[in-house]
Amino acid sequence: MTEEEIVAFLEDSGYPAHIVVAGSDGLVRRWEEFTAEVERGYPYRLIDYRHDLDLRGAIAVLGLEDRVQEADERFAAMLDHRELRVWQSAGEDPWWDYGYPRNAGKALLRDLGE
């Protein structure tokens, strides 16, 4: 997929302008930033967490998985309760939709009913 097609996909899918303009690099960068947020302790609500999971779904659809392998490994290492599906994003095997960060903040835990 060309960068132009990636930008069009992001725009058509309703991603924020800062993600659309940055294209594949911005999408990958934001997933890496999200992973770092999770490692520090995710302070946001479930709706925010789900939006961030959609980033990873877009990465899968766009075939950019090879660019986020390290971030994926770090993110997966932070997840607990992997039997609980918290979202339904895109991708053939959306492993990132299962579980939530073991150091989730009060707002996310409250939204999850924990």
C-alpha positions as CSV (number, residue, x, y, z in Angstrom):
1,M,0.0,0.0,0.0
2,T,1.3,3.4,-0.9
3,E,1.7,6.2,1.6
4,E,-1.0,8.1,-0.2
5,E,-3.4,5.1,0.2
6,I,-2.6,4.9,3.9
7,V,-3.4,8.6,4.4
8,A,-6.6,8.1,2.5
9,F,-7.5,5.1,4.6
10,L,-6.8,7.0,7.8
11,E,-8.8,10.0,6.7
12,D,-11.8,7.9,5.5
13,S,-11.7,6.0,8.7
14,G,-12.1,9.2,10.8
15,Y,-8.7,9.3,12.4
16,P,-7.7,12.7,13.9
17,A,-6.0,15.1,11.5
18,H,-2.6,14.8,13.3
19,I,-2.6,11.1,12.6
20,V,-3.8,11.5,9.0
21,V,-1.2,14.1,8.2
22,A,1.6,12.1,9.7
23,G,0.6,8.9,7.7
24,S,2.2,5.6,8.5
25,D,5.0,7.2,10.5
26,G,2.5,9.0,12.7
27,L,0.4,5.9,13.2
28,V,3.4,3.8,14.2
29,R,4.7,6.6,16.4
30,R,1.4,7.0,18.2
31,W,1.2,3.2,18.9
32,E,4.7,3.4,20.4
33,E,3.6,6.4,22.5
34,F,0.5,4.5,23.7
35,T,2.7,1.6,24.6
36,A,4.9,3.8,26.7
37,E,1.8,5.3,28.4
38,V,0.6,1.8,29.3
39,E,4.0,1.0,30.7
40,R,3.9,4.1,32.9
41,G,0.4,3.4,34.1
42,Y,-2.7,4.0,31.8
43,P,-4.6,6.9,33.5
44,Y,-7.5,7.3,31.0
45,R,-11.0,5.9,30.6
46,L,-12.1,2.9,28.6
47,I,-13.3,5.0,25.6
48,D,-9.7,6.4,25.3
49,Y,-8.2,2.9,25.6
50,R,-10.5,1.6,22.9
51,H,-9.5,4.5,20.6
52,D,-5.9,3.6,21.2
53,L,-6.6,0.0,20.4
54,D,-8.0,1.1,17.1
55,L,-4.6,2.4,16.2
56,R,-3.3,-1.2,16.3
57,G,-6.2,-2.4,14.3
58,A,-5.3,0.1,11.6
59,I,-1.7,-1.0,11.7
60,A,-2.9,-4.6,11.0
61,V,-5.2,-3.6,8.2
62,L,-2.4,-1.5,6.6
63,G,0.2,-4.3,6.9
64,L,2.5,-2.3,9.1
65,E,3.0,-5.0,11.8
66,D,6.7,-5.4,11.1
67,R,7.2,-1.7,12.2
68,V,5.6,-2.2,15.6
69,Q,6.9,-5.6,16.7
70,E,9.0,-4.2,19.6
71,A,6.1,-2.1,20.8
72,D,3.7,-5.0,20.4
73,E,5.9,-7.2,22.6
74,R,6.1,-4.5,25.3
75,F,2.4,-3.9,25.1
76,A,1.5,-7.6,25.3
77,A,3.8,-8.0,28.3
78,M,1.7,-5.4,30.2
79,L,-1.7,-7.1,29.7
80,D,-3.6,-9.1,32.3
81,H,-7.0,-10.7,32.1
82,R,-6.4,-11.8,28.6
83,E,-9.7,-13.8,28.6
84,L,-11.6,-10.5,28.6
85,R,-12.3,-8.9,25.3
86,V,-12.5,-5.1,25.8
87,W,-12.9,-4.0,22.2
88,Q,-13.4,-5.2,18.6
89,S,-10.9,-3.4,16.4
90,A,-9.8,-4.5,13.0
91,G,-7.4,-7.2,12.0
92,E,-7.5,-11.0,11.5
93,D,-6.3,-11.9,15.0
94,P,-6.7,-8.8,17.2
95,W,-4.8,-10.1,20.2
96,W,-4.6,-6.5,21.5
97,D,-8.3,-6.4,22.1
98,Y,-8.0,-8.9,24.9
99,G,-7.1,-7.9,28.4
100,Y,-6.1,-4.6,29.9
101,P,-3.0,-3.1,31.5
102,R,-2.1,-4.6,34.8
103,N,-1.3,-1.1,36.0
104,A,-4.5,0.5,34.7
105,G,-5.7,3.6,36.5
106,K,-8.8,3.9,38.5
107,A,-10.9,5.4,35.6
108,L,-10.2,2.4,33.3
109,L,-10.8,-0.1,36.1
110,R,-14.0,1.6,37.0
111,D,-15.2,1.6,33.4
112,L,-14.3,-2.1,33.2
113,G,-16.3,-2.9,36.3
114,E,-13.3,-3.9,38.3
